[in-house]
Amino acid sequence: MKTHVIVKTHELALKGKNRPWFMRRLSENLRRATEGSGVSRVWQGQLMIGLTLEDEGCWPEVKARVRDCFGVAKFFLAYEFPQDLELIREALRQRLPGMSFRSFRMVTNRADKRFPLTSPEVNAELGRFVEELTGARVDLSNPDLSIYLDIQTRGILLYFDETPAHGGLPVGSSGRVAVMLSGGIDSPVAAWHMMKRGCPASYVHFHSYPLVDRSSIEKATELTQLLGRHQSRAELYMAPLSEIQKRVIVETPPSYRVLLYRRFMLRITEVLAQQAGAKAIVTGESCGQVSSQTLDNIAVVDKVADMPVLRPLIGMNKEEIVGMARGIGTFPISIQPDQDCCSLFVPKHPETRARLSVVERLEEGLPVADMVAESLAGVVREQIESPYKAAV
């Protein structure tokens, strides 16, 4: 008897003629994610992907890795038998007495149409057997236990408990994005959402070292490593902002400083995004959450970028974002104290309805191109591997 993990998708089934391409991408991502975990083979079936385990003891580690692979809607630990229902009865006779349930349903998928019984006939025959064996009743709408059979040309797969996953699209099936990663709560959640839509992420973190300590740099590295569970590797660009801040503080009024910082950061990120092959920039901004995130100010900041700026959290409130951060595991890192570059020298009364003409006039007194070039010259690029790679 072989043991497998059976992966089911949701969105990929709707891709029509492009479905095989998406399934191949997901198969490759699963192969990379489970490397060194005890998976001996990754293969494709009808609307599913299978991972053959070296032994059942690998299941807990493989389970954690498969769950983090975007594109997977749900998955199961499955057992393979020859096409013989008597062997299935014997397996049920051994396993069901150890399970606690008062109702059940049989769900059969007959992929091999040469099998002599139809799916309803298999359900009826094995359903009567389970009723007699356990005394449980059939409940097709809300059962305590679902018993699944996939009748394949190679044999019959038997499985029980469903493990839900994130769904979405496999990373790499959409274009690359450059995420402005602050180290706070919001931007890691924004990155997670874009990876779930199939976008590989590169990260740009702005810091004010040596005006402040390295705590924000360390947080950005840790967040990139954690988010690496969803893609095999990621680039992290650490860009200095302190010299730009010094110049802005000396030569511009306090109320416009944050907006000027943001415009410089966006200019620098766009250059780095182009170097990384990204098609868009991603931020963790939410409409009206802070002064720089009013619609007026967002419009003024975006004027410096030719590349699309995506804000997946734009309609979410802080409570919703915090809930997401807790769910994906970034929250404990994000709330660690740090000296963030954007909180340095923040004015007491920042402008909330900036006018583009005023901002552009202020920038005319600054050597913008030289300031951007100086920051780019100080960028440090790191390649961050998936934490699963470290475990191999």
C-alpha positions in Angstrom: 0.0 0.0 0.0 1.4 3.4 -1.0 0.7 6.6 0.9 0.1 9.9 -1.0 -1.0 13.4 -0.4 -3.8 14.3 -2.8 -4.0 18.0 -3.7 -7.2 19.5 -5.0 -7.6 23.0 -6.6 -10.5 25.3 -7.0 -9.7 28.3 -9.2 -7.4 26.4 -11.5 -10.3 24.1 -12.6 -11.9 27.2 -14.2 -8.9 28.1 -16.4 -10.1 26.2 -19.5 -7.4 25.5 -22.1 -4.8 27.2 -19.8 -5.5 24.8 -17.0 -2.6 22.4 -17.9 -0.1 25.3 -17.7 -1.4 26.3 -14.2 -1.3 22.7 -13.0 2.3 22.3 -14.2 3.2 25.5 -12.3 1.6 24.3 -9.1 3.2 20.9 -9.5 6.6 22.5 -9.8 6.0 24.7 -6.8 4.9 21.7 -4.7 8.0 19.9 -5.8 10.2 22.7 -4.6 8.3 23.3 -1.4 8.5 19.7 -0.3 12.1 19.1 -1.2 13.8 17.1 1.5 10.6 16.5 3.4 10.1 12.8 2.4 8.2 13.2 -0.9 9.5 10.7 -3.4 7.4 11.7 -6.4 5.0 14.5 -7.5 2.5 13.5 -10.2 -0.6 14.8 -11.9 -4.0 13.1 -12.0 -7.4 14.2 -13.2 -8.0 17.7 -11.7 -5.6 16.8 -8.9 -1.9 16.5 -8.0 -0.4 13.7 -6.0 2.7 13.6 -3.8 3.9 10.1 -3.0 5.4 9.8 0.5 8.4 7.7 1.4 6.5 6.7 4.5 3.5 8.0 6.5 5.8 9.5 9.1 6.6 12.3 6.7 3.0 13.5 6.8 3.2 16.2 9.4 6.1 18.0 7.7 4.7 17.6 4.2 1.3 18.8 5.5 2.8 22.1 6.8 4.6 22.8 3.5 1.7 21.9 1.2 -0.7 24.2 3.2 1.6 27.1 2.5 1.6 26.5 -1.3 -0.7 28.9 -3.0 -3.0 27.3 -5.6 -3.9 24.4 -3.2 -7.5 24.6 -2.1 -7.5 21.5 0.0 -5.6 18.2 0.4 -5.8 14.8 1.9 -3.6 11.9 3.2 -4.6 9.1 0.9 -3.9 5.3 0.6 -3.6 3.5 -2.7 -5.0 0.1 -3.3 -5.5 -2.1 -6.4 -8.9 -1.9 -8.1 -10.5 -4.3 -5.7 -13.4 -3.2 -3.5 -12.7 -6.1 -1.1 -9.4 -4.5 -0.3 -11.2 -1.2 0.4 -13.6 -3.0 2.7 -10.7 -4.5 4.6 -9.1 -1.1 4.9 -12.3 0.4 6.2 -12.7 -2.5 8.6 -9.3 -1.7 10.1 -9.5 2.1 10.2 -13.1 3.1 10.9 -13.5 1.6 14.4 -10.8 4.0 15.6 -12.7 7.0 14.4 -15.5 8.8 16.2 -18.5 9.7 14.0 -22.2 9.2 14.1 -22.9 10.1 10.4 -21.0 9.7 7.2 -21.2 10.0 3.4 -19.4 8.2 0.6 -17.9 10.3 -2.2 -16.7 8.4 -5.2 -15.0 9.8 -8.3 -14.7 7.2 -11.1 -11.9 8.6 -13.3 -11.4 5.2 -14.9 -14.7 4.6 -16.7 -13.7 1.0 -17.4 -14.4 0.1 -13.7 -17.5 -2.1 -13.7 -19.5 -0.1 -11.1 -20.6 3.5 -11.5 -19.9 6.0 -8.8 -23.4 5.8 -7.3 -23.2 2.1 -7.2 -19.9 2.2 -5.4 -21.3 4.7 -2.9 -24.3 2.5 -2.3 -22.4 -0.8 -1.9 -19.7 0.6 0.4 -22.2 2.8 2.3 -24.2 -0.3 3.3 -21.0 -1.9 4.5 -20.0 1.1 6.6 -23.5 1.3 8.1 -23.4 -2.3 9.2 -19.8 -2.0 10.4 -20.2 1.1 12.5 -23.9 1.7 13.1 -23.5 5.3 11.8 -26.2 6.8 9.5 -25.8 8.3 6.1 -25.9 12.1 5.9 -25.1 13.6 2.5 -25.4 17.3 3.6 -23.6 17.6 7.0 -21.8 14.4 7.9 -19.3 13.9 10.7 -17.0 11.9 8.3 -16.6 11.9 4.6 -15.0 8.9 3.0 -13.5 9.6 -0.4 -12.7 7.1 -3.2 -10.9 8.1 -6.4 -10.9 5.2 -8.9 -7.9 5.8 -11.1 -6.5 3.6 -13.9 -3.6 2.7 -11.6 -5.7 1.8 -8.6 -8.1 3.2 -6.0 -7.2 6.1 -3.6 -9.0 6.1 -0.2 -8.9 9.1 2.0 -10.8 10.8 4.8 -10.0 14.1 6.5 -9.8 17.2 4.4 -7.1 19.8 5.2 -8.1 23.3 4.0 -5.4 25.5 2.4 -5.3 29.0 1.0 -6.4 28.5 -2.6 -5.5 31.3 -5.0 -3.1 30.9 -7.9 0.4 29.3 -7.8 3.2 31.7 -7.3 4.8 32.4 -10.6 1.6 32.3 -12.7 1.3 36.1 -12.6 3.9 38.9 -13.0 6.5 39.8 -10.4 5.8 42.7 -8.0 8.1 44.9 -5.9 6.7 45.2 -2.3 7.5 48.3 -0.3 8.1 46.4 3.0 8.1 48.7 6.0 8.4 46.2 8.8 5.0 47.2 10.2 1.8 45.2 10.2 0.3 46.2 6.8 2.9 45.7 4.1 3.5 41.9 4.8 -0.2 41.3 4.5 -0.3 43.2 1.2 2.6 41.0 0.0 0.8 37.8 1.1 -2.3 38.9 -0.9 -0.3 39.5 -4.1 1.5 36.1 -3.8 -1.9 34.5 -3.4 -2.8 36.0 -6.8 0.3 34.2 -8.3 2.7 37.1 -8.1 6.3 36.4 -7.0 7.5 39.2 -4.7 10.7 41.1 -4.4 11.0 43.4 -1.4 12.3 47.0 -0.9 12.9 48.2 2.6 13.9 51.8 3.5 15.9 52.4 6.6 17.5 55.4 8.3 20.6 53.7 9.6 22.9 55.1 11.0 20.6 57.8 12.2 18.7 55.0 14.0 19.6 51.4 14.9 19.3 48.4 12.6 16.1 47.0 14.2 13.9 47.8 11.1 16.4 46.1 8.8 16.4 43.0 11.0 12.6 42.9 11.1 12.4 43.3 7.3 14.8 40.3 6.9 12.8 38.2 9.3 9.5 39.1 7.6 10.9 38.2 4.1 12.1 34.9 5.5 8.7 34.1 6.9 6.9 35.1 3.7 9.3 32.9 1.9 7.2 29.9 2.9 5.1 30.8 -0.1 7.9 31.1 -2.7 11.2 29.4 -3.0 13.4 32.6 -2.8 13.0 36.4 -2.7 15.2 39.4 -3.2 15.3 42.0 -0.4 16.7 45.4 -1.3 17.7 47.6 1.7 17.7 51.2 0.6 19.1 54.1 2.8 16.9 57.1 3.3 18.7 59.0 6.0 20.5 61.5 3.6 17.3 62.3 1.8 15.6 62.9 5.1 18.3 65.2 6.3 18.0 67.3 3.1 14.2 67.4 3.2 14.2 68.4 6.9 16.5 71.4 6.3 14.9 72.7 3.1 11.1 72.0 3.3 8.3 72.9 5.6 7.4 70.2 8.2 3.8 69.5 7.0 5.0 68.2 3.6 8.0 66.1 4.8 6.2 62.7 4.9 4.8 63.2 1.4 8.2 64.1 0.1 9.7 61.1 1.8 7.1 58.9 0.1 7.7 60.4 -3.3 11.4 59.7 -3.0 10.8 56.2 -1.8 8.5 55.5 -4.8 11.0 56.8 -7.3 13.7 54.6 -5.8 11.4 51.6 -5.6 10.5 51.9 -9.3 14.1 51.7 -10.3 14.7 48.7 -8.2 11.5 47.1 -9.4 12.6 47.5 -13.0 15.9 45.8 -12.1 14.0 42.9 -10.5 11.8 42.5 -13.5 8.7 43.5 -11.6 5.5 44.7 -13.4 4.0 46.7 -10.5 4.8 48.2 -7.1 2.8 47.0 -4.0 2.2 49.0 -0.8 0.3 48.2 2.4 -1.6 51.5 2.4 -5.2 51.6 3.5 -7.4 54.6 2.5 -7.4 57.2 5.3 -5.5 55.1 7.8 -2.9 57.8 8.4 -2.3 61.3 7.0 -0.2 60.2 4.1 -2.9 57.8 3.0 -5.7 60.2 2.2 -6.8 60.0 -1.4 -5.4 63.5 -2.0 -2.0 62.5 -0.7 -2.0 59.1 -2.5 -2.7 60.9 -5.8 0.2 63.3 -5.2 2.6 60.6 -4.3 1.7 58.4 -7.3 2.5 61.1 -9.8 6.2 60.3 -9.7 5.7 56.6 -10.8 5.1 55.3 -14.3 4.7 51.8 -13.0 1.3 50.7 -11.6 1.1 51.0 -7.8 -1.1 48.3 -6.3 -2.7 48.6 -2.8 -4.5 45.3 -2.0 -5.5 46.6 1.5 -6.9 49.9 0.3 -10.5 49.2 1.5 -9.6 47.3 4.7 -9.6 48.8 8.2 -6.8 48.2 10.8 -8.8 45.6 12.7 -9.2 43.5 9.5 -5.5 43.9 8.6 -4.4 42.9 12.1 -6.6 39.8 11.9 -5.0 38.8 8.6 -1.5 39.4 10.0 -2.3 37.1 12.9 -3.6 34.4 10.6 -0.6 34.4 8.3 1.9 34.6 11.2 3.5 37.9 10.5 1.9 39.8 13.4 4.4 38.8 16.2 7.3 40.1 14.1 5.6 43.2 12.9 4.8 44.4 16.5 8.4 44.1 17.7 9.7 47.6 18.5 11.8 49.2 15.9 13.0 52.6 14.7 11.1 52.9 11.4 12.4 55.5 8.8 8.9 56.9 8.2 8.4 57.7 11.9 11.7 59.7 12.1 11.1 63.4 12.3 7.4 63.1 11.6 5.7 66.6 12.0 3.0 67.2 14.6 0.5 68.5 11.9 1.2 66.7 8.6 -0.6 67.8 5.4 -3.7 65.7 4.7 -4.9 67.4 1.4 -1.7 68.1 -0.4 -1.7 70.0 -3.7 0.6 68.7 -6.4 1.7 72.2 -7.4 3.0 72.9 -3.9 4.9 69.6 -3.7 6.5 70.1 -7.1 7.5 73.6 -6.2 9.2 72.3 -3.1 11.0 69.6 -5.1 12.3 72.2 -7.5 14.6 73.4 -4.7 16.1 69.9 -4.3 18.6 68.0 -6.4 16.0 65.2 -6.8 17.9 63.1 -9.4 21.2 63.3 -7.4 19.4 62.4 -4.1 17.8 59.3 -5.7 21.1 58.2 -7.3 22.9 58.5 -4.0 20.3 56.3 -2.3 20.4 53.7 -5.1 24.2 53.6 -4.8 23.9 52.6 -1.2 21.3 49.8 -1.8 22.2 46.4 -0.4 20.6 43.4 -2.1 20.1 40.1 -0.3 18.8 36.8 -1.6 16.5 35.3 1.0 15.8 31.6 0.7 12.6 29.9 1.8 12.8 28.6 5.4 12.0 25.2 4.0 15.3 25.2 2.1 17.1 25.7 5.3 15.5 22.5 6.7 16.7 20.4 3.8 
